[in-house]
Amino acid sequence: MVIILRHPETGELVLSPQGFSFTTLIFGSFVPLLRGWMVGLVGILALGLFSSFFWAHLLGGFFLNWFYTQYLLWRGFLPGCEADYELLRARGIQARGICDENGNCSLYVHRAVGHKASFRDRPRLWVASFMRKKSKF
């Protein structure tokens, strides 16, 4: 399964595979190298040096595609359609919006009741809660 991600400013299109990566299981550290993702390459090589390359390839097969999708979303890529957005949400990955093939991007604001804050929001929320506690004294 592949999710299409599009960068809103550059228009760059990236296919992000989902699920178990058999190519990482077989070829190991060459997969992030061919994707141009140096952090993933260093991660698999470091895991291989500390354990064994068999375990690094096996664990990389399970987690590499998920980390690669998170990395692309962190770089500013957005899902290419509503179906890709819903698929990311079903996998527990929070995207900021959708960017279609015409370059029209719509950003979503996720502040619903009971919504878990994203990793980027946590420092700001912590400071805000700290300031609220300070103001009560």
C-alpha positions in Angstrom: 0.0 0.0 0.0 1.3 3.4 -0.9 0.3 6.9 0.2 0.8 9.9 -2.1 2.4 12.9 -0.3 2.7 16.3 -1.9 4.8 19.3 -0.8 2.6 22.4 -0.9 5.4 24.9 -1.8 7.5 22.9 -4.2 4.9 20.6 -5.6 7.2 17.6 -5.1 5.4 14.3 -5.1 6.6 11.4 -3.0 5.2 7.9 -2.7 5.3 6.7 0.9 4.9 2.9 1.3 3.0 1.6 4.3 3.1 -1.6 6.2 5.9 -4.1 6.5 8.9 -3.4 4.2 10.2 -6.6 2.6 12.8 -4.6 0.8 14.3 -3.5 4.1 14.2 -7.1 5.3 16.2 -8.2 2.2 18.3 -5.2 1.3 18.6 -3.5 4.7 20.3 -0.2 4.8 20.2 0.3 1.1 16.5 1.2 1.3 16.9 4.5 3.2 20.0 5.2 1.1 18.0 5.0 -2.1 15.2 7.1 -0.7 17.8 9.8 0.2 17.0 9.5 3.9 20.2 9.7 5.8 18.7 9.5 9.3 17.1 6.1 8.5 20.4 4.9 7.0 22.3 5.8 10.2 19.6 4.3 12.4 19.7 0.9 10.6 23.5 0.9 10.6 23.7 1.8 14.3 21.1 -0.8 15.2 23.1 -3.3 13.1 26.4 -2.5 14.9 24.9 -2.8 18.4 22.9 -6.0 17.8 23.2 -7.8 14.5 22.3 -6.9 11.0 19.6 -9.6 10.9 17.8 -8.0 13.8 18.3 -4.5 12.3 16.8 -5.6 9.0 13.9 -7.3 10.7 13.1 -4.4 13.0 13.7 -2.0 10.1 11.1 -4.0 8.1 8.5 -3.3 10.7 9.2 0.3 11.5 11.1 2.0 8.6 8.1 2.9 6.5 6.3 4.4 9.5 9.3 6.5 10.4 9.8 7.6 6.8 6.2 8.8 6.6 6.6 10.7 9.8 9.8 12.3 8.5 8.0 13.4 5.3 5.1 14.9 7.2 7.7 16.7 9.4 9.3 18.1 6.3 5.9 19.7 5.3 4.4 17.1 2.9 0.7 16.7 2.9 -1.5 13.7 1.8 -2.6 14.0 -1.8 -6.3 13.2 -1.3 -8.9 12.5 1.3 -8.4 8.8 1.1 -4.7 9.1 1.9 -5.5 11.5 4.8 -8.0 9.0 6.2 -5.6 6.1 5.8 -2.9 8.1 7.8 -5.5 8.8 10.5 -6.4 5.1 10.7 -2.8 4.3 11.2 -2.5 6.8 14.0 -0.4 9.4 12.0 -1.6 12.9 12.3 -1.4 15.0 9.1 -2.0 18.8 9.0 -4.2 18.8 5.9 -4.6 17.8 2.3 -2.8 19.0 -0.9 -4.4 18.0 -4.2 -2.9 17.7 -7.7 -3.8 21.3 -8.6 -1.7 22.6 -5.7 -4.8 23.5 -3.6 -4.0 22.8 0.0 -6.4 22.9 2.9 -5.0 22.7 6.4 -7.1 21.2 9.2 -7.1 22.3 12.8 -7.3 19.4 15.2 -8.6 20.9 18.4 -11.6 18.6 19.0 -12.6 17.6 22.5 -10.4 14.8 23.7 -7.9 15.3 20.9 -4.4 14.2 21.9 -1.8 16.9 21.3 0.8 16.3 18.7 4.5 16.1 19.6 5.1 19.7 18.4 2.3 21.1 20.6 3.5 19.5 23.8 6.2 22.1 24.8 3.8 25.0 24.2 1.0 23.2 26.1 3.4 22.5 29.0 4.5 26.2 29.2 0.9 27.3 29.0 -0.1 25.0 31.8 2.9 26.1 33.9 1.9 29.7 33.4 -1.6 29.0 34.4 -0.4 27.3 37.6 1.9 30.2 38.3 -0.8 32.8 37.9 -3.0 31.2 40.6 -0.5 32.1 43.3 
